[in-house]
C-alpha cells in the first residue's frame, strides 16, 4: 500500500495526463494515444524518504508526421520515470523534480513495413564529469515497435533505420521529462503556421498546465549563475573540477 504523499503525487500526475488527452483532441481530432487509461503512471517502491518515484508505462501516440498532413502514419512510443522530492511536497505541496529518465521511439507506417526512424534517451546527470546536466543520447529502440503493433494491431515487419547510430554522443538539452516530451510531440506534429485559434489556445493550455511541477535545475547551481542565465551556451551544462 502506498503512503499518503505518494498517492497525492500520483493523483497530480494522473490529472496532468488527463489534461494532455483533452488538449490533444483540440489540437487534432485524428491524433490519439493508447492506452488512454488513468493508470499509465505507477508508483515505484524505491527512493525512500528522499524521493517518490513513478514510472510511465509505454504509451503510443498516433499522429500525422506534419500538422498539415491528412494521414496519421507516425507512431511515437514514450516511456520513462519521474521522481519528486518528498520533503518539499510534504511541507509545501510543491513538486520539485528529483530525477527523471525518458525513452522515446518514432515509427513511420509504410505499406509493407513499420520503419523505426528516430530513437532517443533523455536523462539527468547532476554532477557527472563529462555529462551535461540535462542531455539526450540517440539510440535504436526498435524493440518498442512491439507496443505499436499491439496497441494498433499492425501486422508489419519492423525496419530499423536507426540501427548503428553513435550512442555515446550526449547533447545538452532542456529537461525532457515525459511531460516535456508530450509538449514537444504536440508542437512538432500538431501545430503549423495556419493552426486555428482553438488549436493555438489548446497548445497554450498545455504549456500553462506544465507548471504543475518544477524542473531539477535548482539542483545545479552552475546553471543558475547570472552569467548562465543570460548566456545559455552548452558549457554551463557541464560540471568542472578545480585543478
Buried (B, 14 or more C-beta within 10 A) or exposed (E): EBEEBBEBBBEBBBEBBEBBEBBBEBBBEEBBBBEEEBEBBEBBEEBEEEBBBBBBBBBBBBBBBEBEBEEBBBBBBBBBBBBBBBEBBBEEEEBBBBBBBBBBBBBBBEEEEBBBBBBBBBBBBEEBEEBBBBBBBBBBBBEBBEBBBEBBEBEBEBBBBBEEBEEEEBBBBEBBBBBBBBBEBBBBBBBEEEBEEEBEBBBEBBEEBBEBBBBBBEBBEBBEEEEBEEEEEEEBBBBEEEE
